[in-house]
Amino acid sequence: MASYYPRLRDLREDADLTQDELVQELKMPKTTYTNYEQGKREPPFSLIIRLAKRYNVSIDYIAGLTNTPTPLNKEKR
């Protein structure tokens, strides 16, 4: 499995969100999202895009390809 999953938890916690709050916003089952954060399941690319927009970071940051959470260009959102 990829090493993205700690970033998912860190981004959520940095945004002061609980898993319950985030899954309600994402309209998905909590167990599904928990499995993504724990690295038990790989999230779909569409979810990674949504989370990058939600947290205003690059997909590369979520994927662990960079350690710089570059904000997204607002024109591309």
N, C-alpha and C positions, 0 to 999 in steps of 0.2 A: 504494500500500500504506500501511497505517497505520504510525504511529510507535511501536507497542507493542514491536517486536522488540528494541530495545536494553534495554528493561526486563526482558525474559525472561532475557537473558544476565546482566544486573546482579544480578537476584534469585538466579539460580543460583550465581553467583560469591560473592555475599554469604553464601549458605548453605554455602559451601565444598564445593560439589558439582562434579564434572566432568560433562561431557555423558554420558559412559559410565555414571556412577552414576545420573544422573537418568533416562536412558532405560530403564535396567534397572528402576528403581522404577516408572516409568510403563508399562512393558511395551510399548514401541514401538520401531520401527527408529531408529537414530541418525540416518540421513540425513533422515528425516522431521522429527525435532526440530531438527536443524541448519538445515533450510530455514525453520523457524519463527523461529529466532533470527536468521537472516540476512535475513528479510523476503521470502524467495522464495515462501513459501506462507503462507496465513492459517490460523492454528490454529482448530480448531473451538471453539465456545463452551463445550462440555463440558470441553475441556482447560483453557481459561482459568479455569473454575470450580475444577477440580482444583488448578491451580497457585496460585490465590488462597488456597485452603485450605492447601495445602502450605507456602506461604511466610507465611501469616497476614497477608495484605494484601487491600485491597479490589480489586475488579475495575476500578474507576475508576483506581486506581493503575497497574495493568498496562496499561490502555488509554491512559494518558498524560493522562487528564482531570484528574488532580490530582497534585501532587508530594509529597503526604503519604501515606506508606504506612500508612494507618489499619488497626490490627489488627482482625480480625474478631471479632465477639461470639461467644464460645465456645458459647453456647446455640444459635446458628444453624448451627453446624458440623455 
